[in-house]
Amino acid sequence: MTQYRFKRSFTADSNVSQQMFDLLEIVFSGITDVAEEIKKLGASWESASTPFIYFHNDIAISHVGVLEIPMQIMNSLTTVGGIHGVATHPEFRRQGYYRKVMEEVLSYCDQLYQTLILTTPNPEFYTPFGFRVIPEYRFQTQVKSPASSNGFRVLNTADRQDVELLHRLLETRSPVSHIVGIVNEKPVFCFNEGSRILSYAADLDLITCMNIEDNTLHLFDIVATHIPPLKEILSRIPDIITQVFIYFTPDRLELDNIQALPYQLEDTVLMVRGKFAAEGQKLMLPRSGRC
């Protein structure tokens, strides 16, 4: 017998978390391990997500999660709803279960949020529910940054003091962009970035999500109470940098010569439902805030 149950809290039923991850692991292999890893960083899926689940004989067959993401959009602070963890068991697809769950989700979210966001490689799954694609751009600039002394160290996420440092900066971070930026958010950041290299510059009190390949800096996020000019970050990198790709809107980096090119980050598109004040701007939602 198929039964629909709408859960607003994992604490209401101790079995919900395991049932949900049993489903998600089938659809997104390895996701349970990632969820366990972020708990070591003092964040958790369960603390951030509201689960909507369709059950069949006590087996979760369709799930949509809702997150709250505090953002700054066009200089205005707002909380948006993030849709994530969308999954239906392969044996129960094309039977209307996902639609029933999504309709419940939207009824819930419409009472709370003016804006819903998600990122996906499959926009056709969401356009029937009023979501629209927002074009995104990667930003490129040519630089002449000579090798210098290393002003960064790798953050050790197994070290308690480094984890406390990460929490402090996430709690007090300034949005990386006035057009679209994230503020005071932990679980999504830890899920997306916790298993990647995080670099800390003590004198700037700043964490970067970045990598360097062939004299090219790929900059994905900056976590700091003050966003410095790009030249300040470059001056602390012990490599010759001739080109920078920036994967967020770089309006705060004090750049004059920059090119914006259409780009799909990790082959996903940004989708929005409802009000979105930055629509029409050249932007990218940072990797750390994508759900």
N, C-alpha and C positions, 0 to 999 in steps of 0.2 A: 504494500500500500504506500503510495506516495504522500508525503506530508510536508507542508511548507511551514517553516518556523523562522521567524524574524528575530535575530539576536542583537540586542543593543550593547551587550557587554560580555566579554569572555568570562567574567567572574560569575555571571548568572548560571553557567553550566560548565563545570570543569572539563567536560568532554569536548566542548566545541573547538578548542584550539587543536587538539589532536585530529579530530575529524576533518577540520579545514585543511590542515597540512597534509593529511593523507591524500586529499583531492589535489592540492596544489603541487605536490611532489609528482603526481602522474602527469600533470600538464607542464610544469616547470621543473624538470629534474635538477636536484641540487639546492632548491630554494630553502629547504628545511635547514641545511647546514649553514647557509648564509644567515638565516633568522637566528640560529643559535649563536653565531659569531657576534652579531650586533648586541646580544645580551651582555657579552663581555665588556662592551663599551658603555654599559649602563643605559641602554635603550632597548626597546623591544617592540615587535610587531603588535603584540596584544595591547600595549599601552597606547598605541597610536591609532589603531584601526577599529572601525565599527563594522562587524561582519554581517552580511546578508546572505543567508544560505538556504538552499532548497534541499531537503532531505528525502531519500528514498530508503525506507526500512532502516533508519538511523545511519545511513551512509550519505555523506555530503556529496551531492551530484552537481550543484552549481553554486558559485560564490562570486560576489562582488563586494569589495571592501571600500570603505569611505575613510579618508584621512582629512584632518584639518591642517592646512598649510598657511601660516602667516606670511604675507608677502607685501612688498611695496610695488605698486603699479602706478606709473605716471605720478610719482611723488606722493601717492596716497597709500596709507597703511590699510590693509584689508585682510580678512581671512577667507581663503577660498577652500572649496571642497575638492579633494583629490580622489579620483576613481582609480583603483588599483586591484591587483590580484584577481583579475577577471578570468574565471576558469569554469569550464563545464566538462564533466567526465565524458570521455570519448563515446561510451556506450549510450549516453543520454542526450547527444547533440541532435539538433534539428527537430526537437520535440516541444519547443516553446518554453523550456525551463529558464533559460537565460533571459528571455524577454520578461517573464514574470518577475524575476529577481530585479532586473534593471528598472522595471516600472515601479517597484517598491522603493528602490534606492532613490529614484528621481522624486518620488512623492515626499520622501523624507528630506532630501537635500533642498528641495525648493522652499522649504520652510526655514532653512538655516543660512543658505548661501546665495548670493547674487551671481556667483561665478563658480563653475565646475571646470576642472582641467584634467587631462590625462595625456599620456604619450603612448603611442602604439604603432606597430608596423602594419596594422590592419584597420585603417580608418573606416572602411565599409561596415564594420561591426557596430559603429557608434553614430554614424550619420542618421540612421532612422530614429534616433532618440534626441535629435536636435543639436548634436555636436558638430562643429565645423573646424576645418583645418586652418591653423594660423601659420603662415609661411615663416620659416626660421632662416637665419643667416649665420655663417661663420665669418669672423672678422680677421683680416690679414693686414699686417704691416711689416715693412722692411726696416731693419734696424742695423746699427753697427755697434755691437756691444762686445768689447774685448773680454777675454777670460780674466777673471778676478778671483780674489780669495773667496772661499766658500762661506757664505753667510747663512746657509740653511743646514739643518740637520733633519734626518728622518725621524718623525714622531714614532715613538714606541708605544703601540696600543696595548701592549702587555704590561706597561709600567703605570702604576696607579697615578703618579704625579702627571704623567703625560695625558692620561685620560681626563684628569681633572682640568688640565689646561685646555683640552679640546672642548669640554663642557662649558668652561667659562667663556671661551671665544664664541661658541655657537649661541650661547644665551645673550651675549652682548654684541653680536656681530652687526655691523652696518651693512645694509643691502649693497651687493656688488654693483648694482645699477639702479638708477632712479626710474628707469623705464620698466624693468622687470627684475626684481631681486627677492631673495628669501631672507627672513629675519627670524631669530629665536626659534629655530626648528632643529630637532635632533634625530628622531628615528629615521626619517627618509634620508637624511644626510649619511647617517651611519650605515644604513642598508646599501646605499649606492657607493659610498667612498671608503667604508671601514676596512675593506679588504685590499684597497689600493694604497699606494705610497702617499703619505701626507708629509709635506715638508714644512718645517717651522723655522722662521727667522726671529731670533730672540729680540734683536734690537728694534724690530718693527712690531713685535708681538703679533705675528701674522702667520697663518697657516695657508699654504697653497695646495691645490690639487693640480699637478702639472707633470709633464714628462718632456724629455728632450731627445730629439732624434735628428742626426745629421745637421747640427747647428740650427735646428728649428725648435723653438719653444712652443709647446701646446699647453695653453693655460685654460683650465676648466672652471676654477673657482678660487676665490680669495675669502678667507674667513678672518676678519679683523674688526676691531672697533673703529678703525680709521682706514679707508682705502687709499693707499699711496699711489703716486704716478707709476706707470709701468717701468720707467727708468730706474726707480728705486729697487724694484724686484730684480731687474736685469743686472744691476750693479752687484748683486749678491750671489750671482750664479757663476761657478768656476768654469764655464764653457764659453767659447766664442758663439754668440748668437747673431744670426743674420736675418732671421725671419721669425715672426710670431703669429701663431694662429690663436685666436681668442674665441672661446665657446660660451660667451655671454655678451650682453650688450656693453661695450667698453666706454660708456659715456663718462665714467669717473676716472679713467686712466690717463687723462691729459695727453691725448694723442691728436696730432694734426693730420697726418697722412695715413689714412686707413681705408681699406676696401671691404665692402660687405658683399658676400657672395651667397646665393641660396645654398642651403646645406641641410642634410638630414643626419642628425647625430645618432649614431648606432642604428641607422636605417629605420628610425622612428619619426613620426610626425607629432607635433603638438596640436591637441584638439581642445576646444573651449565650448562650453554651453553657457549661455547667458551673457551678462555684461562683461566686457573686457576693454578697458580704457586704452590699452596699448595697441589695439588692433590698427593695422596699417603702418606701425613702426617697424623698422628693421631691428629684430631682436632675436634672442635665443634664451629659452629657459635653461638655467644652468643644469649640468648633468647631475649635480648633487640634489636637486629638487625635483627630479623627474619621477613620475609614478605611473 
